[in-house]
């Protein structure tokens, strides 16, 4: 007898408790934004959901085995890389923060985004 197939996870049909945090003080560069994460799915190194954040700026450093795809629903963000390049992402646009990325994450306008984080086994 075969097992039951996994069900589709429909974000709009779930009630998810939010997790709240703020950037660590040693990484904070501007503001003190409240970050709200609604994790709708997590399994096998993959996490996805919806993230909200107030304006502010902080330093980020991704682990060498962590990647994030995100798509902005509303608001606007800027990513500053260590070489000084700036990438701005607004509503309807998407980007990937690759493993090992170091720079700053800046929320220009209160943002809401879909996110998918993939963490692979460390090399």
Secondary structure, 3 states (H helix, E strand, C coil): CCCCCCCCCCHHHCCCCCEEEECCCCCEEECCCEEEEEEEEEECCEEEEEEEECCEEEEEECCCCEEEEEEEEEEEEEEEECCCCEEEEECCCEEEECCCCEEEEEEEEEEEEEEEEEECCCC
